[in-house]
Amino acid sequence: MIGFRFIPLFITILIFSHAHAQINSDSLIYSRSTAKIDGIVPTFYTPGYKLRAEKLKNTFEKAIHFYESSYPVHFKLKLAVLDSAQWVTEVYPYGLLNYDAGWAMIPADISYPFFLRLYGIADKKKSWIPCSIKIILRPMH
């Protein structure tokens, strides 16, 4: 019986820790010198990477539109496309795709071959990397 008394406390801790993570992620991204593109997926990007940020934003928005029109779900997502100088190294090492507290964080200047080397994959033809990652990391000219 004593264990059940701690369940509300545990739930409260979980709620506040998620809210803290959201505030932390927001403050880290907002503290960078980024530009912003408004829309369904607000996108913050390192200046010089607008084209890449727009293409990634459009890709995410198309996926959200598909899933929200097909299933009873709602997505609230923010996108950060940052280079190595503005990356949130306080939390994540540069080069890793991240999702945290409503933020999708994608490196602005990482190529697919570099991504494979980062993960120690020598033969990209036998790669376990999903096709969606290949699309995100393809060169955008």
C-alpha positions in Angstrom: 0.0 0.0 0.0 2.8 2.4 0.7 4.1 2.0 -2.9 0.8 3.4 -4.3 1.3 6.7 -2.4 4.4 7.3 -4.4 2.7 7.0 -7.8 1.3 10.5 -7.8 4.7 11.8 -6.8 6.4 9.8 -9.6 3.9 11.1 -12.2 4.5 14.7 -11.0 8.2 14.3 -11.3 7.9 12.9 -14.8 5.7 15.8 -15.9 8.0 18.4 -14.5 11.1 16.7 -15.9 9.6 16.8 -19.4 8.7 20.4 -19.0 12.2 21.2 -17.8 13.6 19.3 -20.9 11.4 21.4 -23.1 12.6 24.6 -21.5 16.2 23.5 -21.7 16.0 22.6 -25.4 14.1 25.8 -26.2 16.6 28.0 -24.4 19.6 26.2 -26.0 18.2 26.6 -29.6 17.0 30.2 -29.0 20.4 31.2 -27.6 22.0 30.5 -31.0 22.3 33.1 -33.7 19.9 31.5 -36.1 17.4 32.6 -38.7 13.8 31.4 -38.6 11.3 30.1 -41.1 7.7 30.2 -39.8 5.2 27.5 -40.7 3.6 24.2 -39.5 7.2 23.2 -38.5 9.0 26.4 -37.2 12.5 26.0 -38.5 15.6 27.6 -37.0 18.8 27.3 -39.0 22.3 28.5 -39.2 22.7 31.4 -41.7 24.0 30.1 -45.0 21.9 26.9 -44.8 18.5 28.3 -45.7 18.0 26.1 -48.8 18.7 22.9 -46.8 16.5 24.1 -43.9 13.6 24.9 -46.3 13.9 21.4 -48.0 14.0 19.6 -44.6 11.1 21.7 -43.3 9.0 20.9 -46.4 9.8 17.2 -46.0 8.7 17.2 -42.4 5.5 19.2 -43.2 4.6 16.7 -45.9 5.1 13.8 -43.5 3.0 15.5 -40.8 0.2 16.3 -43.3 0.2 12.6 -44.4 0.0 11.2 -40.9 -2.4 13.8 -39.5 -4.8 13.2 -42.5 -4.5 9.4 -42.2 -4.5 8.8 -38.5 -6.0 10.5 -35.4 -2.7 12.1 -34.4 -1.3 15.6 -34.0 2.3 16.5 -34.3 3.9 19.6 -32.7 7.5 19.8 -34.0 10.2 22.4 -34.2 13.2 21.9 -36.4 16.8 23.0 -35.9 19.2 22.8 -38.8 22.6 23.8 -37.2 26.2 23.7 -38.3 29.0 22.5 -36.0 29.6 26.0 -34.6 26.0 26.4 -33.4 25.2 22.8 -32.5 23.9 22.1 -29.0 27.1 20.4 -27.8 26.0 21.0 -24.2 23.7 18.1 -24.7 24.6 16.1 -27.9 27.8 15.5 -29.8 27.8 17.0 -33.2 26.7 14.8 -36.1 24.1 12.8 -34.4 20.5 13.3 -35.5 18.4 14.1 -32.4 14.9 14.4 -31.3 14.3 16.0 -27.8 11.3 17.7 -26.3 9.6 18.5 -29.6 12.8 19.5 -31.4 14.2 17.6 -34.4 17.9 18.6 -34.6 19.7 17.9 -37.9 23.3 18.8 -38.7 23.3 21.5 -41.4 26.6 20.5 -43.0 27.0 16.8 -42.7 27.1 14.6 -45.8 25.8 11.0 -46.1 29.4 9.6 -46.5 30.5 11.4 -43.3 27.4 10.1 -41.5 28.4 6.5 -42.5 32.0 7.1 -41.3 30.7 8.6 -38.0 28.7 5.4 -37.3 31.6 3.2 -38.4 29.9 1.8 -41.5 32.4 1.1 -44.3 30.1 -0.4 -46.9 27.1 1.9 -47.6 25.5 -0.7 -49.9 25.1 -3.1 -47.0 24.1 -0.3 -44.6 21.4 -0.7 -42.0 20.6 3.0 -42.3 17.0 3.5 -43.2 16.1 5.2 -46.5 14.6 8.2 -44.6 18.0 9.0 -43.1 19.6 8.8 -46.5 17.0 11.4 -47.8 17.6 13.8 -44.9 21.4 13.7 -45.4 21.6 13.8 -49.2 23.3 16.9 -50.7 20.8 19.7 -51.4 21.9 21.9 -54.3 
